[in-house]
Amino acid sequence: MSQAATVVVIGGGYGGGSVAKALDEVADVVLVEPRDAFFHAVGALRATVDAEFLPKVFLPYDRLLSRGHIVRDRATAVEPGRVMLASGEVLVADYIVLATGSSYPFPAKNEFHDVSEARQRYLYAQRQLAAADRVVLLGAGPVGLEFAGEIKAKWPGKGVVIVDPSAGILCEYESELREEIHRQLADLDVRLILGSPLRDEPATRPGELGRFQATTGAGVDVIGDIWFRCYGGRANTDYLAGALADVRHDNGRIAVTESLRVKGQDTVFALGDITDLPESKRAGAAMRHADVVARNITSLIGGDSATAAYEVGPAAIVLPLGPNGGAAQRPGQGIAGPELTAQYKGADLMTGRLARLFGLDAD
């Protein structure tokens, strides 16, 4: 009996965890991940305001794979067929899946590898937010808007201001969606200051309680007790080496083919936020990428061709504003209001789906 192919998956996020699980029965899967538990970033903003929700954003890896294994380490140099780890260990692979995602300012994501440290950071942020009367969010993209909704759902009387240099919000989506979000923000008494950035960031650190006054380039004064940066994602691909480094763009993203192979490679795939696909970088997209990659690697292992192709679809978004608010734009389904948005995502923020992926749904 021939030895099973070895698939090394770099990164245990939404896409990496999904592809590792999908290939577990057909290959020797090694999942390389420095965190001691999966971090459910989709729920991070609610976890920042709700201590009872916080445990739901950390899911143990121990039931994800039944045959493969997880190496708690960090990739430092990845080339076709070879993965160097921070510990000095070298993994030899028949196939490699790059799924290292992106970094983003706290609290939408965090840099901690240990659950205990991450939990303490979120609990600290909750205490700081609870004591603040006025919150300033820099960035009116989906993160800033969703965070405003979560803050208002928890503390309706707290002042929330969002500042962004763009003249409008969610400009890549339909006007009906934008109008619905504007309406709900007005009902929540969230103030939008658009069209001009702050001349200088507040003197206090992000997430630290402390009164400040700042001014936009247009001369609008902004007063707050705490602020958060809600922009600035960065693809995590610094570990690429050799031929793989050549396909990395200046923004860190990786050129991929429709089969989600890294361009110029036969046995190296990439998925999720690190790809150069022209679409919003979201958990759902990463999980759809994982399905295509898993099907292609399964075909290759079986001696067939990698024929599964990923097609970028029309713009779509499900944007909760707290558990019971928000709006969604879904292809072929028009614009959904708060009730359907809560059903799609807002009520549980995908925790049920993630529980099934990680084998926790029976608990």
N, C-alpha and C positions, 0 to 999 in steps of 0.2 A: 504494500500500500504506500503510495507516494506521500511525502510530507506535505502538510497543508501550507499554503502560502502565508507569509508573514505580512501583516498590514500594520504599520505604525501610524497612529493618529496623533497629531500634535495639537493638543488643546481639547479640553473636555467641556466646552460650552454647548450651546443649543445644537449647532451643526455637528461638532465633534462627537458629543455624546450620542447623538442620533445615528451617525454613520457607524460608530463603533458597535452599537447595539445591533444594528441591521446586519453587520458582517460577522457577528460573533459566532454564528453557526457554520460559516463557510470558510473561515480563515483563523489563523492564530493572530488575534488582535492584541496589540499593545497600545494602550492609551497613555500618553505622556501629559501629565497635568500637575502643576505645582500646588494647586489649592487642595485642602483636605476635604472639601465638599463643594458641590456645584453651587454657584451663585446665580440665583434667578433674578437677573437684572431687570426684567420686565416688572417685577414687584418692588424694586428698590425704592421708588419714590413713596409708595404707600408705607413701606417699612420705615421710612424716615419720620413719618408722622404718627404711626400706630405701632406701639410696642407689642400688641397682641399679634400683629401680622408679621413681625420681624422673623420669628422662627421659620416661617413658610418660605423664605427666600434662600435658605440653606438646605440642600438636599444631599444626603450621603451617597457616595458612589458605590457602596459595597454590594448593591443589588443590580447595578446597571448591566454587568456582564456575567454570564454563567460559565463561559469557557476561557475567555481572554483575561488579561490582567492589567492593572493600572500601576504605572510607575509614577510616584510622586516626585517629580523632578522638572527641570526646565530645559528645553532645547536651546543650545547655544550656537550650533552650526549644523545646518541641514543641507545635504546634497542628495542628488538622486541615489537611492539605495543605501544611504548612510545618515544616521542621526547621532550627533554628539550631544551629550547631556552635561549639565553644569557639574554633576558629580564626577565627570570624567568617563562615565560608561558610554560605550558606543553600541548603538542598535543597528543591526543590519536588516534591511527591509526589502521585500519584493515590491511592495506598494507603499507609498506615503500619502497621507492626507493632511494637508495644512489647514488647520481650523483654529487659529490663534486669536481671531476676533480683533477687537479694538479696545483702546483705553478711552476713558471719558472722565471728566471731572466728577468728584463726589458731589451728590449722593447717587447719581444715576448709575455709577459704577464705583468700585473701590479697588485699591491696590493690595489689599491684605490677602495673604495666602492661608491664614489660620482663621477659622470661624470665630474663635473667642475674641480675637483682636477686632475683626470686622463688626461683631455684635456690639462691642463696647463703643466703637466709633459711631454707629447708628444710634445707640441709646444716648450718647452725648449730644448728638445733633438734635434728637427729639427734645431733650431738656433745654437746649439753647433756643430752639424754635418756640417752644411753649412759653418761654419768658419774653419773647419779642412781640412788640405791638405792631411793628411794620416790617414787612419782608420785601426785599428787592431781589428780583431774579433777572440776571443778565442773559438774554437770549429768548426770543419768542418763537423758537422752533417747537416741535412736538414735546421735547423734554421740559422746556420752560412752561408751556401751556399745561401739560399734564401735572407738573409739580404744583402749579398754582391751584388747579382743581383739587388736588389732594389736601393742600393746606387749608383751603376754604371748607372742604368737607369736614375736616377735623376741628377747625377753629373758625366758624363763620364770621366772627367779628374782627378777625385779624386783618390788618391792611396788607394788601399784596399789590406790588407794582412790577410790571415786566417792561424792560427796556431793550430795544433792539434797533440796530442801524437800518434795517430794511423798512421800507415804507408800508409793507403789508405783512400779513401772516399767511403761512401755508400757500404760497403763491403757485406752487406746482399742482394744486388740487382745484377742484371745481368751485365756482363762486358760491354755490349753494352750501357747500360744506363750510367755507370761510364765514359766510353770513350766520350760519347756525352756531359756530364756535364763538363768534363775536357776540351774538345774542346771549348765550349762556354766560360768557365772561362778564357781560354787563349786569346780568341778574345776580351774579356772585359778587359784584362790586370789585372786580379785578381791574386795575388801571393799566392801560397799555400806553407806553410812550414809544412811538415808532418814528423811524426816519432819521435818527441821530444817536450815535453811541455816547456813553459818558466820556468826558474829556480825559478823566483819569479814573482808574478803579478806586473804590473806597479804601480808606487807609487801614481798615480792619481786615483780618484774614477771612476768606470765605468760610461760612459756617460758624463764625465766632460772634457771640453777642457783643454789641458795642455800637452806640449811637454814631451815625455819620451823616454827612451831607455831601452830595456830589452834584455835578452839573453836566448836562448833555452839551454836545457841540452846538445845539440850537438855543442854548441858554435856559433850559428847563431845569429847575432845582429838584433834586430827588433826595428825600430824607428817609433813612431806614435804621433799624436796630440790628439787622442781620442780612447778609446777602449770599447768593450762591451763583456760581458760574454755570450756565446751562448751554454751553456750546464748547466745541473744541475736541471732537473725536479724532483719534489717530490709530491707523492700522498697525497691528503688532507683527512686524515682519523683519525686525532687525537681525534675526538669527539666520536668515537665508545666506547661503554661501555658494561659491562656484557658479555653475550654470544657472542656478535658481536666482541668484542675486541679479542676474542680467535682465530678468523679466519684471523686476520691481520698479514701479514708477516712483517719481519724486515724492508723491504723497504716501508711499509705503504700500499701496495696493499692488496686486499681482495680476498680470495679464493671463486670462484663461480662455479656453476654447468653449464651444457650445456643450461639449461633453464634460466641462469643468476640469479638464486636464490643464495643468500649467502649460502655457504655450512653449512648444518645442520639446515637451516631455511626454513619454508614453506611460510612465508608471507613477507619476506624481500629480496629485489632484489638489485643488484648493476650493474652499467654500466659505460662505458667510461674509463678514464685513471686510475681509482682506481682498476679496475679488474686485476687479475693475468693472464689474457689470453695472450698467447705468440704471440703478434702482435704489430705493431706500434701503438702508442697512438695518434690517429688523430680524428679530428672532424667527418669525415665520418664514422669511426668505431663506435663512440659514438651514432650517429644517427641510425645506423643499430642495435646496441644493444637496443636502445629505442623501435624500432619496435617489437623486440622479447619480451621485457618486457611488453609492452602494450598489445600484443596479449595474453600473459600468464595471466596477471592480469584480463583482460576482460573475459577470459575463467573461471577463478576461481570465479569471481563475479557471473557468470552465472551458477555456479554449476558444471562446467566441470573440466577436468584436464589441467594442464599447460604442453602442449605438444610441443609448439614452441621451437625449439632448435637453438642455435647460433653455427655456424661452422666457425672456423678460416680459412680464405682462404690463398692462396699463397701470397707472398710478393708483395705489390703494393705501388706505390708512384706517386704523381703528384707534381713535383718540379719546380715552376716558378723561373725564373731568371729575374725579372722585368715583366712588362705587356706583353712583346712580346718574351720572351726567356724561356729557360728551357727545361725539358724533362720529360717523364712519362713512367712508367712501369705498365701496366694494365693486369690482368690475361686474357690470351687468345687473347690479342690484340698486343702483341709485344711491342716494344719501340717506343714511339711517340716523335717527335721533337718539335721545338718551336711553330709552327703554331697550332698543335693540343693541345699542353699544354696550350696555351693561351685560346683556346676554352673551354677546360675542366675546367680551374681554373684561369689562370694568368690574363686574361683580367679584370674580376670583382671580383676575389677572393671570390666567393660564395655569394656576396651581394644580388643578385637577389633571390637566394634560401632562404636566411635568411629573406628577406623582405616578402616572401610568408608565412613563418612560423610564423612571428610576425604580420601578418595582415596588412602590410604596402605596399603591392604591388599595391594597388589602388591609392596611393598618387601620 
